[in-house]
Amino acid sequence: MLFPFPYYRDAVQLPGPLPDQVEIEQATRTLPKSSDYGGRLVVIRDKYVVKYGPLVTENEGYALLFIENQLKTAAPRLYAMYRHRDTLYIVMEYISSISLRDGVAFAHGGK
């Protein structure tokens, strides 16, 4: 299964207009990183998560498309993947949830 690069999901399948470069780079709400890829993970309008940085690769975006199309397993939907000034941007669905750390604390009475 081949997907084009850059990748943009059809506008009718988006929760709203894609964020532009200014909105992404000025975003103040960030998510914790699970590894050091030299980039940022930001939330835009509670609709999108954008991951970008020098060590982000297309494989992550293609993995999200594979999961959606072949495995039918819960995962964020890929909305766009493109390069801007030699940096890869992956725009995906924001799924609000409780972090594992917060969930464990809640299950143990907030301790």
C-alpha positions in Angstrom: 0.0 0.0 0.0 1.6 3.3 -1.1 0.7 6.7 0.2 1.9 10.0 -1.4 4.3 12.3 0.2 3.5 15.0 1.2 0.3 13.5 2.6 -2.9 15.5 3.2 -6.2 13.9 4.2 -9.2 15.1 2.3 -10.6 18.3 3.9 -14.1 16.8 4.5 -12.4 14.2 6.8 -10.8 16.9 9.0 -12.2 18.3 12.2 -11.4 21.8 11.0 -8.8 23.7 9.0 -5.3 22.4 9.4 -3.0 24.5 11.5 -0.6 26.7 9.6 3.1 27.1 10.4 2.7 30.2 12.5 0.0 28.5 14.7 2.2 25.4 15.1 5.4 27.2 16.0 3.6 29.6 18.4 1.7 26.8 20.2 2.2 26.9 23.9 0.4 23.6 24.9 2.9 20.8 24.7 2.7 17.1 25.4 5.5 15.2 27.2 7.9 13.4 24.8 8.5 9.7 25.3 11.9 10.0 23.6 14.4 12.7 22.6 13.9 13.3 18.9 14.9 17.0 19.1 11.5 18.3 18.4 8.1 19.4 19.8 4.8 17.8 20.3 2.1 20.4 20.5 -1.7 20.5 20.8 -3.6 22.8 18.5 -7.2 23.8 19.2 -7.9 20.5 21.0 -8.3 19.0 17.6 -4.7 18.3 16.4 -1.4 17.1 17.7 1.6 18.2 15.7 4.9 16.4 16.1 7.9 17.9 14.4 11.7 18.0 14.6 14.9 17.0 13.0 14.7 13.3 13.9 11.0 12.8 13.1 10.6 10.4 10.1 8.0 9.6 7.6 7.8 6.0 9.0 5.8 7.3 11.9 3.1 8.8 9.7 3.1 5.7 7.4 2.7 3.5 10.5 -0.5 5.5 11.5 -1.9 5.0 8.0 -1.1 1.3 8.1 -2.8 0.9 11.5 -5.9 2.7 10.3 -6.2 0.9 7.0 -5.0 -2.6 7.8 -5.3 -3.3 11.5 -8.5 -1.3 12.5 -6.9 -0.7 15.9 -7.4 2.5 17.9 -4.7 5.0 17.0 -4.7 8.7 16.2 -5.6 9.4 12.6 -2.9 11.0 10.4 -4.3 14.3 8.9 -1.1 15.6 7.2 2.6 14.9 6.8 4.9 17.3 5.0 8.3 19.0 5.1 8.8 22.7 5.8 12.4 24.0 5.7 13.9 20.5 6.0 11.7 19.6 9.1 9.1 16.9 8.9 5.7 17.8 10.4 3.2 15.1 11.3 -0.3 16.4 12.0 -2.6 13.9 13.7 -5.8 13.6 15.7 -5.8 14.8 19.3 -7.4 12.3 21.6 -8.0 13.6 25.0 -7.2 11.1 27.8 -5.8 10.6 31.2 -2.1 9.9 31.2 -1.0 6.5 32.5 0.7 8.2 35.5 -2.5 10.2 36.4 -4.7 7.1 35.8 -2.6 5.0 38.2 -2.7 7.8 40.9 -6.5 8.0 40.5 -6.9 4.3 40.8 -4.9 4.4 44.1 -7.0 7.2 45.6 -4.8 10.0 44.4 -1.6 8.8 46.0 
